[in-house]
């Protein structure tokens, strides 16, 4: 999350295959949540040049949302809740807003479990089938 090399879905898959669905979810949730908060703080510290360098394409795509703080928070919460948005990048982008750290943490802690559970469960079932690990 802090160094966006691998998509979060790969970490979720590894977690559920190594630790099982419950503990894989727990470890993914804790790791992704801490990484999201670190990304927010890094963007706060280093600003737009850091965020732009992470993904120039996404930066140009989403930078307009920053002009509308109220709309950005709602958009951000929805994007974190559903597992299809570029969450990693949006956490960096949120660091460029006036959003307070407490608000960011609340959104991550309340909205992130749904998408991680969806990834963890779906990837676990898919990975188990693909890798032939079904035992029944």
N, C-alpha and C positions, 0 to 999 in steps of 0.2 A: 504494500500500500504506500509506504513512504517512498520507496524507490520502485516506481511502476514498471517492473520488468515482466511479470507474469500476471495474467488476469486473475482476479479473486476467485473465479470459479475453479481454477486449477488447484488453488490452495484448499478450497472447500472439498473438492473431490479427494485430494490426498488425505485430508483430515478424516473424512468419513470412511475411507478405505483402510486407513491405518488404525484409527481409534474407534470406529463404529459410528452409527448415526448420532447417538446422544452426545458422546464426548467429542466427536468430530465437530458437531454443531457448536458445542460450548467453546472449544478451542478456537474455532473460526470466528465466532462472535466476539470473543475477547480480543483476539489478534486484529481483526478488521476494525473493531471499534477503537482500539488504541492507535492503530495506524491512521484511521480517519482523523482522530483528534490531533495527531502529530502533523499530518498534512495541513490541517487548518492552521496550526501554530507556525509551521514553516512558511506558509504563504503570508501570515501576519508579519513575520519577521523580515522576510526577504522580498515581499511584494510582487507586483505584476511581472517583472522580468523572469522570476523563477517560474511562475505559473505559465507564462507564454512559452518558455522553453520546454516545459513538460509536454505540451501538445498545442502547437500553433493553430492547428485546424480546429480543435475544440475551443481554444481561447477565442478565436474569431466567431465561432458559432454561438457561444454562450455569454460573451462579455456584455452584450446589450441588456441582459437580465440584471446586471449590477446596478443599473440606473434606477431600478424599481425595487427597493429593499423589501417592501411588503410582499410583492409578487415573488421575489426571489426566494424568500423563506418558504412560501407555500410550494413553489416549484421544487425547491431543494428537498423538502420533507417528502413530497410525492415521489421524487426521483430516488431517494434513499429507500423508500418503502417498496417500490416495485423493482424487480431484478433485471431491468433492461437498460438502465441509464449508465453513463460513464461515472459511476459513484466516486472512484478515486479522484478523477479530475475535478468533479464538482466539490469535493471536500477542500481541495486547494483553492478553487474559485471562491468558496465561501469565506476563506481567510482574507479575501480582498474587500469584503463587505463590512458593514458596521455591526454585523451580527455578533452578539456577545458569545464568549466561549461557553457559558452555561447553556445558552439556547442551542448552540451547535451540539453540545454533549447530549442534551435532552432529545433532540431530533435523532441523533445516532442511536442512542440507547433504546428509544421507543420504536423507531421505524426500521432499523436494520435487522432485527431478529426475523421478521417475516421473509425478507428476501434471502437471508442466509439459510433459513429452514427450507425454503423452496429449493434453493441450490443444493443444499446438503442432501435432502431427501431424493430429489430427482437425479442428482448425479450418483448418489449411492446406488439407487436401483438400476440406473443405466450402467454404471461401472461394474456392478456385480454381474449383470447379464452379459455384458461385453467380455469381461474377463473370465467368465465361466465359473464364478465363485458361488453360484446358487447351490444351496445344500439341501433343498427339499425337492 
